[in-house]
């Protein structure tokens, strides 16, 4: 049996060097601020963070292994369950990899629809992040304002794709169904609504003095560190790293539309926040350019009933709402992939958390985690 | 100088807080802008989107006939082994044997509503239904038989 002093001694053994006075706190796996089953082991000295150690694997579903037993048409739906907030982009990346292997030319109509859907998903994802971010810092109301506009996007998705979150709308060669007759009108209505509401976001949260004080100068990540940790997406762009796949390696019709790559150079939490808020404006700009110009034609290229990728290795990447998603398929020439690897943005972004958090106060940790925009199923897959 | 900065900070802070409060107050006195749907109360008027994927259904016409030939294309397309098709052999008037559907077993508990079976069906015999209220007390109730009892294939569907 343990005596009281022994128990105290035993807990100190968890700290890295066994120093007295260090405190180890477990945040998660069930904690409202981690947005999922993330387990952080935090070593503290008083209130100062000495080390943050993420423990992963609580929501590992072995999606990569599952994909090996599914055909090239079937495996796309599983990837909606990785980063469920950018399900469209995940499906897009997979469909593009299969198209690359089979050298299928995607009809222009499908390309336009795909990009519009991607950008709508990006706005929906950033909206949810914005609401959850404010909620992490204790402001509950913005969450509902964000969901109000997000609901409009979900309705558009439901009408055209058939589902609100896990759409499975992309198929190799195009999209599953043509757009709904009301789609264009509804997207235009949404743009109009969104433009009138986005200023509210700045009024409510961005300009708020409490919010700014908690975000500015917190969670600093330098440009060099962002590159060496492999960060991508808004996290890296908040540190001034130019890494937008849409701009640098354009796919589909991104080379035909005018939009800016959003860059902030401060590298703190507020910079990452501003990148996402400004990205929503850019997404609106992209949709506005495309929505009236969807060309007529097929929405799906003619493909064989059974898809067989030639022997070889295929890699494509897209820019999801969280960063760079890479899909790597090794094919042996059969109907199922030999090996699939997903390079998920969340995993690399999370790895920078320890570096960011060291030396800062524990109260700022949730603000930093919020700006990383973590989706845990994306990290574990 | 210090006091001036201190007071400016207080002024700016209060102003930013009031700006946010103004927005909240705006919606507080305008309940008409609330978009919340009171879900179980509005069940009678709730209309789901036409393409919404709630479950797989097999439409039957007035003569209790369906369009399923028992070709198992949906069974092969399904990633989760949700569909199991049991076939039988009918004897045609000419005395030949013809493959026909006996039972269309649909495991709703395994279905992820991806819609690949509907895409794969060559005769449009199945479609996605709009019903999404699937909760039951026992999981065995989720295994469904989609073809009606005594139903047969429609004339002319090959």
Interface residues (C-beta under 8 A of the other chain):
Chain A: X70 X73 X74 X75 X77 X78 X141 X148 X151 X155 X158 X159 X160 X161 X162 X163 X166 X168 X171 X176 X177 X180 X200 X203 X204 X205 X207 X208 X209 X210
Chain B: X12 X13 X16 X17 X19 X20 X22 X23 X24 X35 X48 X49 X50 X51 X52 X53 X77 X78 X79 X112 X113 X114 X115 X116 X119 X128
